[in-house]
Amino acid sequence: MVYVRRMTARFALLMALGLGVWIATPNTWPIQARAWVTALLHPPSPMQLRLEAEPAHRVRAQLGGAVTKVAVGDGHIFAGVGPRLIMFDGAAKDDPVELAASDPLPARVKSLAALDGAIAVGYGIQDEGGPNGIALFRPGPNGQLSVQGMLPLKGVPVAMLVDGDTLIVATRMQTTDDLSPPTPSPAGEAGDVPASPGNVTYHGGEVLAVDVADRTAPRIVGTLVLDEVPSALGRDGGPVYVMTTAYHSAFDGTAVLQAVDVSDPAHPRRIGSFEVGEYGGTGDPGLAVKGSFAFAGVGAIDPGVAIIDIHDPNNMHKVANINSIATSVAVVGHMLYILDAGEVELVDVTDVSQPQVVGSLPSHIRDLVVDGDRLVVAESTDTEDEDETYGNFGSVGVYSIADGPQHPTHTGTWRSLVDMTSAAANADRVYVTVANSLVAAIDTSDPGRPQRVGAARWHTGWSLIVTEMALADGTVGMIDIGSGGSSLYLAQLGADGVPQPATALDLDAHAVGVAADGPLIAVLVERTFNFRGPPSPPVDKALRLYRLADDGTATLAGETAVPGSPVAVAMRGSVVYVATTNGLQVVDVADASQPTLVRSVSDVAVLPLPFDPQRISLGGNHLAVAIAGGLRLFDVANALMPRAIGDIAINDLQAVAVSPSLVFAASPRANDTSHVAAYSVGDVGGRPVFEAQLPSPVRSLTTQGDVLVAITEETGIYWLSANTLPDAPPAIPRWSSICLPYLEQPR
């Protein structure tokens, strides 16, 4: 035993001496080994640490997203667009000119506040403990946006106000689980909607005083805990007013206006409250404050938009109601803007006891800020008004009020690509369907800076649809799923890769999926949905093959039956793979006029999910097919004889995509986010190559090489890839631009 101890001591001494020489002469040692020592001797800061050593990944790029918030400061316009802050030239007279965009934040932008020389961005997701926080950005030279400081938060920062070097922040706490609300309404009470498993459970919120005098180190200096859930802040000198909701169930609550004294930031205190009325259940209650009056929108006809006298915070009382179910409100001079879902009502409140509706603005405004004699707004554009050059439904709008706030005049717009539903890609372009009207092209020749380059109409009329698309020779093929009778839409691509207006080929059936290779387009169909009468006749031949002509038209080349109900389709060369309720069907289409079923793999039956088309994907020599509880991966090096090589367990699969070496799978999370994981095709049952949490639900996945292209509901498109980190040890935890760690906020 003594001998063992002596040998151990000698070995430790030799290691210490060796380590000293190594550090003294670092250039003589391998880079990766030096990185290990550096990581051990100089550990990352708390913001760089992950709670778990997850596989490394990086966001290569992000584009688009809903425009949620706007602010004006230091001669610039700022907007929260999806997960990013975008800065515009504030002196532009017409359309806002984009100067810079931040890197993607871990979650959607929820609030903005303009500080002296900085802009504060509140970001968050639904759940308490998610990637919620505040980031401080500094506008720099040459149109740059650099991060000065970050502050993780427990709750979602839904509203912020500036008080010198203090930020007043309202955060809300909530989780989605199977618990009943903490204060349920009595059973059987009129109008009560009882909670059910999966309902949102609300846990109140907080009003925080955040010291931002040191922009690099924002810190919480005061906290006021609320039993109610805050949604908006308002102030016109004096106390801060907080619009809150006291929830009785997920759909039932009471709107309460609260006055908070923040004169001592270290000890914010409630000095008054007023029960406004029943919460309408749609949208978060909004608030605007002007002089001695507060204007509260609660989304219910009674009290509508309530006008409340607040000159005595201890004795607030209602003076008038405006008949409206709107929630968002803004005061512009003597004019109250009620931001309804369909239009903006203009209400003259010169005499608050007798408000008068004097006009309307046909716009879907989400947020509004006054900048001198103009308004800067975050808009959600109507589907009838989308820009056919870019294809989008979100924008930053500018209105002149030089003639008075009752006469706003539109002067400019900046547009964001949003509401995309499906995607297809080649080496330097990504094509997306935008809602049910447009197909847009995104140039990805510069991988770090994708640029939208144009769009054209692909679908006419209105319908509630899911879409799927595929790239053929110089043409994008698209189908509408879930709209009853479907069509095959064909949009030729110009020399610059921009799609032309699509032509429609009536399928006289309901489309299920589409795939393409070369001049052939494979379409899966089934009986048409007939919502108003008896079921339509069944479709005997579910797989149809169309051949493209040089003029962009297509004709039916052949068709065949497949066993079971069709669910999804993939295609490579002269082989088509059809996923059905009876299994995986392999069809030889070398002679398109006589497609031949050559193989049926019966143990991979796919559930018929007509509004979720991504149940199959083909990449490189591998094919992934959705099965109960996950995915099955096949080797298709021999295209006509797929060989199963392993299963991937995935709960509630949303979408799948396969690249030459990776399998990507997306699944939903209860907090309105999505989990994306990538698996190596050579180690299907192993640990994921990377995992990421995207801050809104995934709608579609596709690939460009080994780069994943993910379309999300409100936060645009993400390009994600594995981060091999060749100059650093792979097991060292790394900070991710998608998943920030949860850090307990200081008290």
C-alpha angles and dihedrals in degrees: 000000000000089000091053092050092050093049091048091051092049091049091050090050092050090048091051092049091046092049091051092052090045093054092044092053104032097158091066094061133073116276095233093050091050088051090057092055093043090052091050096046095040108035118194121263119261091263090057095052124093121210088236132024095249121179111278122255138157139210106240094187145336131203136186134353138158118306103237109162139020134195138172126217143141092010094305138104115227128196135185105227114181104303097343142078113230124195124209136191103265093201095061110123097201127018115009110256116223112231104171145349129208124233113269114284120222092258144010121300108257104170142008133200128180115226128183103285094349144064123224117215122196113201133178152133131237100271129078108243093029124122094298125151153107125273123194116211129192120209104230138189120296092024099297129155114205128181114243101178143344133209121194115216135197094223135044112269099229098168139015137190129189121233105174106286092349127089117208105209130187114205129185127211120209141141136195111230144122096275125112118247112275093243108031120190117248111278114261095017111151112267094008118141108203119224118255132193110290096027118137113265113209122212104185122249147238142251108222131195107210120193108219099169086115100050091196094057114034112184138185111245101170139023135192113191116216128200088204127068114252122218108165144018130211136180141165100176121308122042125011114244119215124200108213141169126221100209121211093177136349090280103027131068149120125258112230127187113210131192117215127191109219098169087115103043091195091060113032110181137188112244102174147355138197129198104228099186146268116339111240096221097233120095127347116292112261134212141200126180127202123170110309096347137081124201113208125189113196103169097247130107089230111075089006108181104348123210109211129192106227102170087114107039090196092056108034116166139177118254102177146355130222113210102239139115092214123124107191116073136172134186118223110180107302091340125096114209111207106198103211124179093254104031144345117262117212112215124185108222098176084121102036092194091061110034113189126206104225104170149325141243116221096225138108100233120185099176137005137194129184116232109180108288095352140066125227112202141181107227138192105208122223116247089241092058103046120138108252090203095065109009111229146135104206130069151160107240131194123205128185117226095179087124092050135287090275089065108050112176121199111236107164149359139201114197133214126203105244144148094044118169111184140008145201127184145197129184098294107009137063116198120202136183110230111214107301100317118052143045113206134193124220119197111222099171086117099051094202097049114042112189130197108234105180149315142213137198114273104167132034129206128022127286139145101253147155115214139210129191142187137189119240129169104318091329139093114220118203137179133192115230122200099018099107109244108030137204136207107237120202122197116183117217120233125224088271092052093252114138121242123220108292128243121218129230111195111230096191086217141067113278119227105174146346135210134168145191125176111328095338125093119191117206127186116211139177136177115313119259106248108194097175106040147015119322116279119246115281120260111246097194110043098175116069127182121206125191120215121227125208091258092060096256123122136210131197108265100177146326140203143184122253127200114261131000113321117244111164142350140211130182139200123174109308096347127088122193116205122191111208138164086263096054141269113332121201114205126189109216099173084122100041091192090061110032110189129207104225104169141016122197102199101185094071100066110169123216113242105247103164096185095048106060099171099092097121136038136178126204132158107327095334136089124195121201127186114243133171106297098007144327137322118212122212131194106227100178082123094049097200094047110050112194119207111231103173151323131251117209110225127162117223099353113215102180142346135205132176126207126186091277108010140061115211123199131181126200131176127251125210092242092068094263133108133235116218123192131182122207129191113245087222093056107031096163094045134093116299117265086227141346129205138183112221113203097233137029117292115239102178143001131204135155142235104197104307092336116107118224110201124186114205132190103245106002103060127227127337128199109204132178141169114273107221093184095204093186097051137052109268095222095061109103113248133201111251125211088219103044119041117187120255108247123184108250115238120255 
